[in-house]
């Protein structure tokens, strides 16, 4: 499974929607994912890819990790995987 598919699976699971309901433009807000769901998604992504995401749930807007859409999350994860390889 590729990175994008796995991320979409994790986010869809948190939003309780089908993965096919997500697009690259989907935002966590539009999917109804709250701050707790966001933290759970981050943990699930970290575990799935064995990476550490630089994200502070207390100050999400100050995080260097862009969570504004599915596409930016996938890009950020790809970058982290490359950096940690």
C-alpha positions in Angstrom: 0.0 0.0 0.0 1.3 3.4 -0.9 1.7 6.3 1.5 -1.3 8.2 0.2 -3.6 5.2 0.4 -2.6 4.5 4.0 -3.0 8.1 5.1 -6.5 8.2 3.5 -7.4 5.0 5.2 -6.3 6.3 8.6 -8.1 9.7 8.1 -11.2 8.0 6.8 -11.3 5.7 9.8 -11.1 8.7 12.2 -13.8 10.6 10.2 -16.0 7.4 10.0 -16.3 7.8 6.3 -15.4 5.6 3.3 -11.9 6.3 1.9 -13.5 7.0 -1.4 -15.2 10.0 0.2 -11.8 11.7 0.7 -9.9 13.7 -1.9 -6.6 15.5 -1.8 -8.5 18.7 -1.1 -10.4 17.3 1.9 -9.6 19.0 5.1 -9.9 17.5 8.5 -12.4 20.1 9.5 -14.6 19.3 6.5 -14.5 15.6 7.5 -15.6 16.5 11.1 -12.4 15.5 12.7 -11.9 17.3 16.0 -8.7 18.0 17.9 -8.8 14.6 19.6 -9.4 12.9 16.3 -6.5 14.8 14.9 -4.2 13.6 17.6 -5.3 10.1 17.2 -4.8 10.4 13.4 -1.2 11.7 14.0 -0.4 8.8 16.4 -1.8 6.3 13.9 0.2 7.8 11.0 3.4 7.8 13.2 2.9 4.2 14.0 2.0 3.1 10.5 5.1 4.7 9.0 7.5 4.5 12.0 8.1 8.3 11.9 7.9 11.2 14.3 5.7 14.0 13.2 6.7 17.5 14.5 3.2 18.4 15.7 2.1 20.1 18.9 -1.6 19.5 19.5 -1.7 22.4 21.9 -0.5 24.8 19.2 -1.5 23.2 15.9 -1.1 26.5 14.0 2.5 26.8 15.1 3.5 23.3 13.9 5.9 23.0 11.0 3.8 20.1 9.8 1.0 21.2 7.5 -2.3 19.6 8.3 -4.5 21.8 6.1 -5.6 19.1 3.7 -5.1 15.4 2.8 -2.6 16.4 0.1 -0.4 18.4 2.4 -0.4 15.7 5.1 0.7 13.1 2.5 3.4 15.5 1.3 4.6 16.1 4.8 4.8 12.4 5.5 6.7 11.6 2.3 9.2 14.3 3.3 9.6 12.9 6.8 10.1 9.4 5.5 12.8 10.6 3.1 14.5 12.6 5.9 14.5 9.7 8.3 15.7 7.1 5.7 
